[in-house]
Amino acid sequence: MSSRPAFEVMGIVNVTPDSFSDGGRYLDADAAIAHGLELAAQGAAIIDVGGESTRPGAEPVTETEELRRVVPVIEALRAALPDTRISVDTCKAAVARAALDAGAEIVNDVTALRGDPEMAALVAERGVTVCLMHMQGEPRTMQDDPHYDDVVGEVAQFLAERLAAAVAAGVAAERVILDPGIGFGKTVDHNLELLHRLDELVALGRPLLIGTSRKSFLGRLTGREVDDRLAGTIATNVIAFERGARIFRVHDVGSVHDALTVAAATVAA
């Protein structure tokens, strides 16, 4: 039997004033560090630190400001959590480089290495893990009437192409995680179709990351406000796990970790 865990929970630390769920709550470095420590205690195998919001309509921030937000947090978490992997959520190579120097070991790039021409070479040179995500458009415009002829087929083709591009740039294939980008340039129906046909993305052969936590499509389905979408988050993550996803990016680490632990035990029974 493989020693690889059945699943990994990635806890979200938004060092931002404007993220859709917890904007401003952890903008202070000390608050962000304390939150990261709490997420690790709840069972997060990965802490994902981001300094630029990617919510619909978000405006970009400067490289200098993003560095100011994330580097001290990553340094402190690295010192305090030697056994926890740290991810930096950025599309800027300079920010990724500084974050890796500070102790991060995963680059979570929502542009799938398209946002900065230096990012692919950096990831290849450092030999670190990279997460490649699908997004139609950019955060400011991605929810302006997104359209697909076949959302799953098009997302799968995009991810396959970005995986090939990463490998061509010198990134080891086994260092790549793929993310279909739930909620990034997708309607409620698009998100549901991706979850329904997740096996077609799992077939690409790389670990699949799912990020549904507290997202607006859960609110559309349930009528719940952003802070009351835990049940929907758990449902989508358990379904995604059963269909082959293995990394789950969430705000509510403890509850999701418990749900996935039960799901994994049931699947393995």
N, C-alpha and C positions, 0 to 999 in steps of 0.2 A: 504493500500500500504506500502511496506517495506521502511524503511528509508535508507537502504543500497544503496550506490551510484551505478548507472548502470555500471560504469567502474572506474578503478583507473589507473592513469598513474604513472609509476615508472621511475624517472629520473636517468640517469647514471652519476656517478662521478668516473672516472677512475684515481686514484692516482698512475699512472704507467708511465714508459717511453716507453712502447712497445705495448699498446693496438692497435688493428687494425685500429680504426677510429680516435682516438684523442691522441695517445700515446705521452706522454711528455707534452701535453698542460696544464695538471692540476697536474703535479708531485709536484709542489710547493704547500705547504699547504694553503697558502693564496689564491692562484688561485683556488684551489679545493673548498675552503669554499665559495668564491665569486660565483663560478659556481653553487654550490648547492643552494645558496640563490636565484640565478636567475631562476633555474629550479623550485623551489617552487613558485616563483612569477608567473611563466608561467602556473602553475596549477598542478604540481606534488604532488600527495598525499603521495608518498613514494620517498625518496632519497636513492639510492643504491650506497654505497661507497665500492670500491674495490681497493686492493693494489697489486693484482697479476693478470697479464693478462691471459685470457683463450683463446686467439686467436689461430688458428691453428699454430702449431710449437712452441708455447710459452714454455719457460723454467721456471721451478719453482723458486720462491724466498724464502729466508730464513724466518723463523718465526719472527726473530728480525726485519728484514727489513720491512716485511708486517705490523707489529705492529707500527713501526715508521711512516709509511705512513698513516695509516688509523685512529689511535686513536685521534690525535689532530684535524683532520677534523670532526670526529663524535662528539667530545666534543663541538666544536664550533657551529656546525649545531644544535645540541641538545639545546644549550643555546639560539640560535637565532630563532629557529623554534619550539616552544613548541607544536604546533598543527599538525606538519608534522611527519609522521612515518619515521624512519631511518632504513635502512637495511644494513647489512654488507655482502659483497660478498666474502665468504671465505670457504675453506674446512678444515681449521685448528681449532681445538677446543680452543687452547690457544688464538688465534686471536679473535675468536667469543666471548670468555669469556671477554676479555678486551674491545671489542667493546660494548658488552651488559652493562658492567660496565660504559662505557663512555656515554651511552644513546641510543644505538641501541635497537630495539625491534623485528627485523626480522633477521633470519639467512638465507641467500641465498646460498645454498650449491650445487655446480654443480656436486658433486659426490653423491648426495642423501644419505648422512650420511655414505658412504662407505669409504671415504678418511681418516678418523681419528676415531679410535675406541671409543674415548671419546665424540664425538660430539653428538650422540643421547642422552646420559645421561645428557649432559649439557643442551640441548634444553628442555628435559623433566623436569629437575630440575628447570629451570628458568621459565617454562611455557610460552615460547615465540613462535611466529609463525616461521615456517620453510618452505622454498621452496625447493622441491625435484625435481631435473632435470635429464632427461635422457641424457646420453652421451655414445657413443660407443668408447671404448678406452680411451685415455687421450689426453689433448691438443696437445702434441708433435706429436701424431700419428693418431689422430682421423680422419683426412681426407685422410689417406693412403688407398684408395680403400674401403670405407665402403660398407658393403653388408647386406641385409636383405631379407628373403623370403617374409615377409609381414611387412613392416616398421610400419604401424599403429598398427597392432595386437601385434607386439613385443614391441613397446614402451608402449602400454597400459598395457601389462602384466608386464613389468618392473615397471611402476609407481604404479600399484596395489600392487605389491610385496613390493616395498619400503614404500608405505603407511602403509601396514600391519606391516612391520618391525618397523617403527616409533611408531606406536600404541603399539606394543608389548614392546617397550622400555620405554613406559610411556608417550609418546607425545599424547596429545589430538587430535583426528581426526580433530576437527574443527579448529585446529591450523596449518593445513597442506595446502600448496599451491602446485600444480603440474605444471611442466614445461616440455613440450616434447623435449626441447633442439634443436630448429631449428638451423641448421648449425653445430651442434656438432656431428660429425661422420655421416653426411648425405650428399648425393648428391643433386643437384637441384631438381631432380625428387622426391627424398625422402621428401624434404621440402614441395614441392607442394602437395604431397599425404597426408602429415600430415595436412596441412591447408584444403584440400578438404574434409577429413573425420574427421574433428575436433570433430564432435558430438560424436564419439566413445570414445574420451578422456574426454569430458565433462561428459559423462555417468558414469565416475568413482566417481562423486559426490563431488569433491572438486574444489575450484576455480582454474581456469586454467590461467597460466601466459604465455604470448607469447613474444618472443624476436626476432624480425626480423630486427631490426633497422640497416640500412646501410650494411647489410650482403652481402657476396660475391655472393650468389645466385641471389640477386636482380641485381647485376652488370652483371652477366652472362645473365640474361633475357633482360636487357635494354641496355647493353653496357656502362652504366654510371660508373664513378669512385666513390670511397667511399664517397666523400663529396657531391655527386650529386645524392643521392639515396632516397631523401625525398619522392618523389612521390610514389616510389615502397614501401617504408616503410608504408606510409599512406594506400595504397591499401590493403596491407596484414593485417594491423591492423583492418581496417574497416571490411574486410571479416571475420577475426577471431572473431571480436565482434559479428557480425551477426550470427556466428555459435556457440556462447556460451562462448568464452573467456572473461575474465573480468579484467585482469591486464595486462598492456602493458609496457614493459621495453624498453625505447627509449632514444635517444640522443636529438631529436628535440621535446621537450615537448610541446611547445606552439602550433605548427602546428598540431601535432597528437591529442592534447587535443581538439582543435577546430573541427577536423574531426570527432572524436568520439562523441563529443557533438551533432553534426548534425545527425550522425548515430543513436545515442540513441534516439533522438527526433523522428526520422523517424520510427524506430522500434516500439516505444511506441505509435505512432499516430493511 
